[in-house]
Amino acid sequence: PDVESKSVRVVAQIEGSGGPAANVTCRVRETATGREVGAAEASCPVGTGEGTMDVRIPIQHCRLWSPEDPFLYDLELSTGADALHTRFGMRSFRLDPQTGFAVLNGTTYFLRGTNVCIFRFFEDPQHGDLAWREDWVRKLHRVFKSMHWNSIRYCIGFPPEIWYDIADEEGFLIQDEFPIWLLSEAPEKPVAEKIIPEYTEWMQERWNHPCVVIWDAQNESVTEETGKAIAAVRHLDLSNRPWDNGWAAPQSQEDCIETHPYLFSKLWNEYWADDRKFALSDLANTSALPPVRKEQKNDRLPIILNEYGWLWLNRDGSTTCLTGSVYEKLLGPDSTVAARRLLYARYLAALTEFWRSGRECAGVLHFCGLGYSRAGDKPPPEGGATSD
């Protein structure tokens, strides 16, 4: 999409079947109404191989896509012998290193949201077939909307394709995270030449989705290999989306840095565990600039704070293996489910407002809106450390 010229650029590979050229007709229609708003024709030399066509189609009465107005178009390409349909949205997205904020359709746009850890949800005893049921997935996204969230990081595994279709339709900005998560050492260390073809297939599968605005190369990993892979595939994306490279060095001044400041974990270690007092008002004495790792420092690029919270409770209100001693210290050994939920809500609300009001981050995304809930205070795999 080119929102300034109100046109869409179409690049397609056409496989030949013996003729010297393929005549391709392109038609753009509004998805909701079926009304045609643009068309073009092109001749693509193919022979018995593969050719590439590249055309621009002006769009009449161009309407931009955003979370507030997720307006979609349908593109049909036809050679006469076969046809292909794909959807797209007219939107631009970038990260501004001068302001440190995201820019959607030319306007500063603050990302507020959550995370979906779909592979953790697959471990949940109640997950069943929910992740493949359109009505349930759509309801989940609408619940997220009711929280005034406009962005989601799909992390620790890709959800089914229907999730991206629904995010297009309901209006969410997706940070799409490739499932590399090392923390420190891994049984098989990633190698760029193996990652590059996987990044390429991932991008090809997703790049027509207007919801996908950030390619996220990995999670919480310090490695040079993902950076090498980013450099090799970045040019493939005609929209030039920014990249997040986890805990490794950012690869461009157009990219972002992610940070996971679990402040309440720090407070537990420094204050609560030793009976030292810490009031929520003391947040005012804490820097609103979240910390980044030394490997990430690069002229203060835009920061996306896409994990925070930590005081997790399971869905039934019980504590996780990480938080049992915390709630006992703060509320006593006989606390009720209602008291724990209220404390969690108050502390999470205060921390959310703290990070947002500082205006130091491009995005503030809570962890997590969907994961697993495995009751009990045992560590994984019997119990769960985090919960949705």
Beta strands, then each sheet from edge to edge (+ up, - down):
strand 1: 7-15
strand 2: 21-30
strand 3: 36-45
strand 4: 50-58
strand 5: 73-78
strand 6: 83-88
strand 7: 93-96
strand 8: 101-104
strand 9: 107-109
strand 10: 111-117
strand 11: 151-155
strand 12: 173-177
strand 13: 212-216
strand 14: 243-244
strand 15: 257-259
strand 16: 303-305
strand 17: 363-365
sheet 1: 1+ 4-
sheet 2: 3+ 2- 5+ 6-
sheet 3: 7+ 8- 9+
sheet 4: 14+ 13+ 12+ 11+ 10+ 17+ 16+ 15+
end
